[in-house]
């Protein structure tokens, strides 16, 4: 019985990247031998065990066979006679099909080391085509390792998988999981580029894929189409290390500013079962980012209406997230390359000062004073907020003169 560290831990160590988790493969063992050694069984579909001290995962070497469409359609065989090479060949990419033995020797039967040096994502075998999740994983890896490219033969295989309808078997929860993870990587635009290049984006997110070739609105035209604009916006959000909610809002913002566009975003979120926090911020950002850009020209009434419309008084943190997402649209939206194009404008500072002033209004005191005039309470509170914002912003102007 021998164990090996496999997969991402080996890859990342060779790249000089932090190793998050270590997965192990055990060759020459039975489930009973693992239990006798103190391991705890946790696998449902195939034998996986937790180490009694480190709690790292140890899986018995196994082979797999495709039995049905989609990524659930597999049967697995784990036995003491399954070799390490047989286990590694079922993995997606050569750079993930290396193993590190206890003696420090790297086992690399499929050329992972040379593909690491060449910065290539290359499939290990034709079995890659049996699991459509692997397309999403490669796209996510591209966002994490932006200097890597997909090998031509692998991209051709991915295109064939799309044409054969394998991608259509992906369940929404898994699409969202990989999309969210890719958005949180270093260069999210690379994920979109890989998915577009093999045709998968048109199947997974056709609403987003349709933005390529569409000119930007004249007021925001920077010489690039709307799809390229979105890629630069999400890369800016990543450069700022923003939360997932903001990055998703940045991804969705160009789908719509009118009622039809906002409805489109709602449909995407429903189809992919996007978490409520991400959905709500994406809808708000798409609806309001144009207004935010014009914030300095808005009157006090319009500023307070924006704050109230966005529920900023009850949820100031989310309002600020919307302002940051709108800022991504401006800062990442033009020019060439992925460097920062412009400095953040004063709109966010302006609107946060207004929000703070509006939140300072004592709505309870006004309601108590007008208890016998219930119909006028909401309007009175609103007008008090408008006046508070007016005074605060006037003081701000005087302080800068």
C-alpha positions as CSV (number, residue, x, y, z in Angstrom):
1,X,0.0,0.0,0.0
2,X,1.4,3.4,-1.1
3,X,-0.1,6.9,-1.0
4,X,0.6,9.9,-3.2
5,X,-0.3,13.6,-3.2
6,X,-2.1,14.2,-6.4
7,X,-3.7,16.9,-8.5
8,X,-3.8,20.6,-7.7
9,X,-1.4,20.4,-4.7
10,X,1.4,19.1,-6.9
11,X,0.6,21.6,-9.7
12,X,0.6,24.6,-7.4
13,X,3.7,23.6,-5.6
14,X,5.5,23.3,-8.9
15,X,4.2,26.7,-9.9
16,X,5.3,28.3,-6.6
17,X,1.7,29.0,-5.6
18,X,0.2,28.5,-2.1
19,X,-1.1,25.0,-1.6
20,X,-4.6,25.1,-0.2
21,X,-5.6,21.5,0.2
22,X,-3.9,18.2,-0.4
23,X,-5.6,15.2,-2.0
24,X,-4.1,11.8,-1.8
25,X,-4.5,8.6,-3.8
26,X,-3.8,5.2,-2.2
27,X,-2.6,2.4,-4.4
28,X,-2.8,-1.3,-3.4
29,X,-5.3,-1.0,-0.5
30,X,-8.8,-2.2,0.3
31,X,-11.5,-0.2,2.1
32,X,-11.1,-2.5,5.1
33,X,-7.4,-1.9,5.3
34,X,-8.0,1.8,5.3
35,X,-10.6,1.5,8.2
36,X,-8.2,-0.8,10.1
37,X,-5.5,1.9,9.8
38,X,-7.8,4.4,11.5
39,X,-9.2,6.3,8.5
40,X,-12.8,7.3,8.4
41,X,-14.9,6.6,5.3
42,X,-16.7,9.6,3.8
43,X,-17.2,8.8,0.1
44,X,-20.6,8.0,-1.3
45,X,-19.9,7.1,-4.9
46,X,-16.4,5.7,-4.4
47,X,-14.1,4.9,-1.4
48,X,-12.8,8.2,0.1
49,X,-11.4,8.4,3.6
50,X,-10.2,11.1,6.0
51,X,-6.8,10.7,7.7
52,X,-7.3,10.2,11.4
53,X,-4.9,13.1,12.3
54,X,-4.6,15.5,9.3
55,X,-8.2,15.0,8.1
56,X,-7.0,15.2,4.5
57,X,-8.8,13.2,1.9
58,X,-7.3,9.8,0.8
59,X,-9.1,8.1,-2.1
60,X,-8.5,4.6,-3.3
61,X,-7.0,4.5,-6.8
62,X,-9.9,4.0,-9.2
63,X,-11.0,3.8,-12.8
64,X,-14.3,5.2,-14.2
65,X,-16.7,4.4,-17.0
66,X,-19.2,6.6,-18.7
67,X,-22.7,5.2,-18.3
68,X,-25.1,8.2,-19.1
69,X,-25.1,11.7,-20.4
70,X,-23.9,14.6,-18.1
71,X,-21.4,14.7,-15.3
72,X,-23.4,12.3,-13.0
73,X,-23.3,9.5,-15.5
74,X,-20.3,7.5,-14.3
75,X,-19.6,4.2,-12.7
76,X,-16.4,3.8,-10.6
77,X,-14.2,0.8,-9.9
78,X,-11.7,0.9,-7.0
79,X,-9.5,-2.2,-6.2
80,X,-6.0,-2.9,-5.0
81,X,-4.9,-3.8,-8.5
82,X,-5.8,-0.4,-10.0
83,X,-2.5,1.3,-10.8
84,X,-1.5,5.0,-10.1
85,X,-1.3,5.5,-13.9
86,X,-4.8,4.2,-14.4
87,X,-6.1,6.6,-11.7
88,X,-4.2,9.6,-13.2
89,X,-5.4,9.0,-16.7
90,X,-9.0,9.7,-15.7
91,X,-8.1,13.3,-14.6
92,X,-8.9,16.3,-16.7
93,X,-5.6,18.0,-17.5
94,X,-2.0,16.9,-17.7
95,X,-1.0,19.5,-15.2
96,X,-3.5,17.9,-12.7
97,X,-2.4,14.4,-13.5
98,X,0.9,14.3,-11.6
99,X,1.6,12.6,-8.3
100,X,4.1,13.2,-5.5
101,X,5.3,10.1,-3.7
102,X,6.5,9.9,-0.1
103,X,10.1,9.7,-1.5
104,X,9.7,13.2,-3.1
105,X,9.7,11.8,-6.6
106,X,7.1,13.2,-9.0
107,X,5.2,10.7,-11.1
108,X,4.3,12.4,-14.4
109,X,3.1,9.8,-17.0
110,X,1.2,12.2,-19.2
111,X,3.5,15.2,-19.7
112,X,2.2,17.6,-17.0
113,X,5.6,19.1,-16.2
114,X,6.3,20.1,-19.8
115,X,2.8,21.6,-20.2
116,X,3.4,23.6,-17.0
117,X,6.5,25.0,-18.5
118,X,4.7,25.7,-21.8
119,X,1.8,27.2,-19.9
120,X,-0.7,24.9,-21.6
121,X,-4.0,23.4,-20.5
122,X,-4.1,20.0,-22.3
123,X,-6.5,17.1,-21.7
124,X,-5.0,13.8,-20.6
125,X,-7.1,11.6,-22.7
126,X,-10.3,11.5,-24.9
127,X,-12.2,10.6,-21.7
128,X,-12.1,14.3,-21.0
129,X,-15.1,14.6,-23.3
130,X,-17.2,12.5,-21.0
131,X,-17.6,15.2,-18.3
132,X,-18.9,18.7,-19.4
133,X,-17.9,20.2,-16.0
134,X,-14.3,20.0,-17.3
135,X,-15.0,22.8,-19.7
136,X,-16.1,25.0,-16.8
137,X,-13.0,23.9,-14.8
138,X,-10.6,24.8,-17.6
139,X,-12.3,28.2,-17.9
140,X,-11.9,28.7,-14.2
141,X,-8.3,27.6,-14.3
142,X,-7.7,30.2,-17.0
143,X,-9.0,32.9,-14.7
144,X,-6.6,31.7,-12.0
145,X,-3.6,31.2,-14.3
146,X,-4.1,33.9,-16.9
147,X,-0.8,33.3,-18.7
148,X,-1.9,29.8,-19.6
149,X,-3.7,29.0,-22.9
150,X,-5.9,26.1,-23.9
151,X,-4.1,23.7,-26.3
152,X,-5.5,23.6,-29.8
153,X,-6.5,19.9,-29.6
154,X,-8.1,20.5,-26.2
155,X,-10.1,23.4,-27.5
156,X,-11.2,21.4,-30.5
157,X,-12.4,18.6,-28.2
158,X,-14.3,21.2,-26.0
159,X,-16.0,22.6,-29.2
160,X,-17.1,19.0,-30.1
161,X,-18.5,18.6,-26.6
162,X,-20.5,21.7,-27.0
163,X,-21.7,20.6,-30.5
164,X,-22.7,17.2,-29.1
165,X,-24.9,18.8,-26.4
166,X,-22.8,17.6,-23.4
167,X,-22.8,21.2,-22.0
168,X,-26.6,21.2,-22.1
169,X,-26.6,18.5,-19.4
170,X,-24.9,20.7,-16.8
171,X,-27.2,21.5,-13.8
172,X,-27.6,25.2,-12.9
173,X,-26.1,24.8,-9.4
174,X,-22.8,23.5,-10.8
175,X,-22.7,26.2,-13.5
176,X,-23.1,28.9,-10.8
177,X,-20.5,27.2,-8.5
178,X,-17.8,27.3,-11.2
179,X,-18.9,30.7,-12.5
180,X,-18.7,32.2,-8.9
181,X,-15.3,30.6,-8.3
182,X,-14.0,31.9,-11.6
183,X,-15.2,35.4,-10.8
184,X,-13.1,35.3,-7.6
185,X,-9.9,34.5,-9.5
186,X,-7.2,36.9,-10.7
187,X,-8.4,37.5,-14.2
188,X,-12.1,36.6,-14.6
189,X,-12.1,37.8,-18.2
190,X,-10.0,34.8,-19.2
191,X,-12.9,32.5,-18.0
192,X,-15.3,34.3,-20.4
193,X,-12.7,34.2,-23.2
194,X,-12.2,30.4,-22.9
195,X,-15.9,29.7,-22.7
196,X,-16.6,31.9,-25.8
197,X,-13.7,30.3,-27.8
198,X,-15.2,26.9,-27.5
199,X,-18.8,28.0,-27.9
200,X,-19.9,27.1,-24.3
201,X,-20.8,30.6,-23.2
202,X,-23.5,30.8,-25.8
203,X,-25.1,27.7,-24.2
204,X,-24.5,28.6,-20.6
205,X,-25.0,32.4,-20.7
206,X,-26.4,33.3,-24.1
207,X,-27.5,36.6,-22.7
208,X,-23.9,37.6,-22.0
209,X,-22.5,36.0,-25.2
210,X,-24.8,38.2,-27.2
211,X,-23.0,41.3,-26.0
212,X,-20.0,40.7,-28.3
213,X,-20.3,42.8,-31.4
214,X,-22.8,45.1,-29.8
215,X,-21.6,48.7,-29.8
216,X,-21.7,50.6,-26.5
217,X,-24.1,53.5,-26.0
218,X,-22.7,56.6,-27.6
219,X,-22.3,58.3,-24.2
220,X,-20.0,55.5,-23.1
221,X,-18.3,54.5,-26.3
222,X,-14.6,53.7,-25.8
223,X,-13.9,52.0,-29.1
224,X,-14.7,48.5,-27.9
225,X,-17.8,46.4,-28.1
226,X,-20.0,45.8,-25.1
227,X,-18.7,42.2,-24.5
228,X,-15.1,43.4,-24.3
229,X,-16.2,46.3,-22.0
230,X,-17.7,43.7,-19.6
231,X,-14.5,41.7,-19.5
232,X,-12.5,44.8,-18.6
233,X,-15.1,45.8,-15.9
234,X,-14.9,42.5,-14.2
235,X,-11.1,42.5,-14.3
236,X,-11.1,45.9,-12.6
237,X,-13.4,44.5,-9.9
238,X,-10.9,41.6,-9.4
239,X,-8.0,44.0,-9.2
240,X,-9.8,45.8,-6.4
241,X,-10.3,42.4,-4.6
242,X,-14.1,43.1,-4.4
243,X,-16.6,40.6,-3.0
244,X,-18.4,38.1,-5.2
245,X,-21.6,40.2,-5.1
246,X,-19.8,43.2,-6.6
247,X,-18.0,41.1,-9.2
248,X,-21.3,39.5,-10.3
249,X,-23.0,42.8,-10.5
250,X,-20.1,44.1,-12.7
251,X,-20.5,41.0,-14.9
252,X,-24.3,41.6,-15.3
253,X,-24.4,45.4,-15.5
254,X,-24.5,45.7,-19.3
255,X,-27.4,43.4,-19.8
256,X,-29.8,46.1,-19.1
257,X,-30.6,49.6,-17.8
258,X,-34.2,49.6,-18.9
259,X,-37.1,47.3,-17.7
260,X,-36.4,44.7,-20.3
261,X,-32.7,44.5,-19.4
262,X,-33.4,44.2,-15.7
263,X,-35.9,41.5,-16.5
264,X,-33.2,39.7,-18.5
265,X,-30.9,39.7,-15.5
266,X,-33.6,38.4,-13.3
267,X,-34.2,35.5,-15.7
268,X,-30.4,34.6,-15.7
269,X,-30.4,34.6,-11.9
270,X,-33.5,32.4,-11.7
271,X,-32.1,30.0,-14.2
272,X,-28.7,29.6,-12.5
273,X,-30.2,29.8,-9.0
274,X,-28.0,32.7,-8.1
275,X,-28.0,33.6,-4.4
276,X,-30.3,36.4,-3.4
277,X,-27.5,38.7,-2.3
278,X,-25.8,38.5,-5.7
279,X,-29.1,38.7,-7.6
280,X,-30.3,41.8,-5.8
281,X,-27.1,43.7,-6.2
282,X,-26.9,42.9,-9.9
283,X,-30.4,44.1,-10.5
284,X,-29.9,47.3,-8.6
285,X,-26.6,48.0,-10.3
286,X,-28.0,47.4,-13.8
287,X,-30.9,49.7,-13.0
288,X,-29.0,52.5,-11.3
289,X,-25.4,52.7,-12.5
290,X,-26.3,55.3,-15.1
291,X,-27.9,57.4,-12.5
292,X,-24.9,57.1,-10.2
293,X,-22.7,58.4,-13.0
294,X,-24.8,61.5,-13.1
295,X,-24.9,61.9,-9.3
296,X,-23.2,65.3,-9.2
297,X,-25.8,66.8,-11.5
298,X,-28.8,65.4,-9.5
299,X,-30.9,67.6,-7.4
300,X,-31.4,66.9,-3.7
301,X,-34.8,65.4,-4.4
302,X,-33.4,63.0,-6.9
303,X,-30.5,62.0,-4.7
304,X,-32.9,61.1,-1.8
305,X,-35.2,59.2,-4.2
306,X,-32.2,57.2,-5.4
307,X,-31.3,56.3,-1.8
308,X,-34.8,55.3,-1.0
309,X,-35.3,53.4,-4.2
310,X,-32.2,51.3,-3.4
311,X,-33.3,50.8,0.3
312,X,-30.1,52.5,1.3
313,X,-31.4,53.7,4.6
314,X,-32.0,50.1,5.8
315,X,-29.1,48.5,3.9
316,X,-26.3,51.1,3.7
317,X,-23.6,48.4,3.1
318,X,-25.4,47.1,0.0
319,X,-25.9,50.7,-1.3
320,X,-22.2,51.2,-1.0
321,X,-21.6,47.9,-2.9
322,X,-23.8,49.2,-5.7
323,X,-21.7,52.3,-5.8
324,X,-18.5,50.3,-6.1
325,X,-20.0,48.1,-8.8
326,X,-21.1,51.2,-10.7
327,X,-17.6,52.6,-10.3
328,X,-16.2,49.4,-11.9
329,X,-18.1,50.3,-15.0
330,X,-16.4,53.6,-15.2
331,X,-12.9,52.7,-14.1
332,X,-12.5,49.4,-16.0
333,X,-14.6,50.3,-19.0
334,X,-12.2,51.8,-21.6
335,X,-8.7,51.9,-23.0
336,X,-6.5,49.0,-23.8
337,X,-5.1,46.2,-21.6
338,X,-6.1,45.3,-18.1
339,X,-4.4,48.1,-16.1
340,X,-6.5,50.7,-14.4
341,X,-7.8,53.2,-16.9
342,X,-9.2,56.0,-14.8
343,X,-9.3,57.0,-11.2
344,X,-12.5,56.6,-9.2
345,X,-14.7,59.6,-9.5
346,X,-16.3,61.7,-6.7
347,X,-19.8,60.2,-7.2
348,X,-19.4,57.5,-4.5
349,X,-18.1,60.0,-1.9
350,X,-20.9,62.4,-2.8
351,X,-23.7,59.8,-2.5
352,X,-22.3,58.3,0.8
353,X,-22.3,61.8,2.3
354,X,-25.9,62.2,1.2
355,X,-26.8,58.8,2.6
356,X,-25.3,59.6,5.9
357,X,-27.3,62.8,6.1
358,X,-30.5,61.1,5.1
359,X,-30.0,58.4,7.8
360,X,-29.6,61.1,10.4
361,X,-33.2,62.1,10.0
362,X,-35.3,60.9,13.0
363,X,-38.3,59.3,11.3
364,X,-39.8,58.2,14.6
365,X,-39.8,61.7,15.9
366,X,-41.6,63.0,12.8
367,X,-44.1,60.2,12.9
368,X,-44.9,61.0,16.6
369,X,-45.3,64.7,15.8
370,X,-47.7,63.9,13.0
371,X,-49.5,61.0,14.6
372,X,-52.9,62.4,13.7
373,X,-51.9,63.0,10.1
374,X,-50.8,59.5,9.1
375,X,-51.2,60.1,5.4
376,X,-48.6,62.9,5.4
377,X,-46.0,61.1,7.5
378,X,-44.1,59.4,4.6
379,X,-43.9,62.7,2.6
380,X,-42.8,64.6,5.7
381,X,-40.0,62.1,6.4
382,X,-39.0,62.2,2.8
383,X,-38.9,66.0,2.7
384,X,-36.9,66.1,6.0
385,X,-34.3,63.8,4.3
386,X,-34.2,66.1,1.3
387,X,-33.5,69.1,3.5
388,X,-30.9,67.2,5.5
389,X,-29.1,66.2,2.3
390,X,-29.3,69.7,1.0
391,X,-27.7,71.2,4.1
392,X,-25.0,68.5,4.3
393,X,-24.0,69.0,0.7
394,X,-24.0,72.8,1.0
395,X,-21.7,72.5,4.0
396,X,-19.5,70.2,2.0
397,X,-19.3,72.8,-0.9
398,X,-18.5,75.6,1.5
399,X,-15.8,73.5,3.1
400,X,-14.1,72.9,-0.2
401,X,-14.2,76.6,-1.3
